[in-house]
Amino acid sequence: KQWYQRRVRGAISYTVVNSYGTSPEVEFVYDVECPAEFVPRNKDGEVAGFGLYTMDQVKELVVGEEFKTNCAAVTIDFLIRHGQITPDELPCYVVVLQSLHSQFHY
């Protein structure tokens, strides 16, 4: 029996630009509701650490350099979908939405 509820919420898409060139990326987005006693564990070495934050704290952290770029994009998508970032408080709201849903032309 699974102890959590996982819900597919969509996908984000963006282009990664680095020294190797450009690469289209798609991240499928899930919301996972965990019980209060859940303690996450890093098993693949890709996570620097875990923390429990309020929505306001997450909003402050995501605009800094605390998140990897792809993790920040997924987090911003979550904040938008849950009404924590709105067009009223973010003048570039539409630009942010567009950047989370890039179109690839092959």
N, C-alpha and C positions, 0 to 999 in steps of 0.2 A: 504494500500500500504506500502510495506517495504521501508525504506529509506536507507538501506544498501545492499551491495552485499556480500553474503556469498558463499565461494567456498570450497568444500571438497578437501583436499590436501593429505589425507592418514591417517596413524596412526603410532605411535611410541609404542614400547613395552619394558618393563624393569622389573626387579625384585626388590621389596622393601624388605629390611631386617631390622627388628626391634625387639624389645623385645618379640613380639608375635610369631616370626618366619619369614618365607619368604612368599611373596605373589606376584604372577604374575600380572602385571598391563598393560593395554592397554589404550592409550589416542588417541581418534580420533582428527585429526588436521584439522582445518579450517582456512582460511584466511578471515578476515572480513574487508572490506573497508568502513570506516566511513567518513561522511562529516567533514570538518574542524571545524564546530561549535558544533560537538558532545561533550558532557560532560559526562563521565562515572560516575555511582553512585554505591556504594557498597550497595547491598540489602540483602546479606546473611551473612555478617560478616567475610567472608573468605579472604578479601582483605585488606591489611594494608594501601594501598594508590594507587594513580594513578599519572603518570607523563608522560610528552611528551619528548622523548629523540631522539637524532640522532642515526643512526646505530652504529657509533663508540662508543657512550656512552653506548649503549645496550651491545656491545661486552665487554666493560670494566666491566659493572655491572654483567653480567652473569657468569663471572669467579670468582666473589667474593661470598659473602654470602647474597646478596640482594634478591635473588630469592629462593623460595622453590625448592626442587630438581625436582619435576615433572614440574614446571613452567620453570625452566632452561632448561630442556630437550626439551620442546616444542619450546622455544625460540631459542635454538641451531639448531633445525630442520628448523625453519624459516630462520635463517641466512644462513644455508647451501643451502637451496632451492633457495634463492635469491642471491646467489653468494657472500655473505658477509664473508663467511668462505670458504677458498679454500685449496686444498692439498698443494699448493705452500707455504702458510703461516702457515700451521698447520701440523707438521711432523707426528702427530698421527691421521690424518684425517680418515683413514680407521678404526682405533680402535673406534673413536667417532661414526662413522656411524654404526658400529656393535653394539655398546652399546645402540644406539637408536632403534635397531631392534633385540632385543633378541628373541631367540627361546625358547619355553617352552617345556619341556619333561615331560609328565605326566605318 
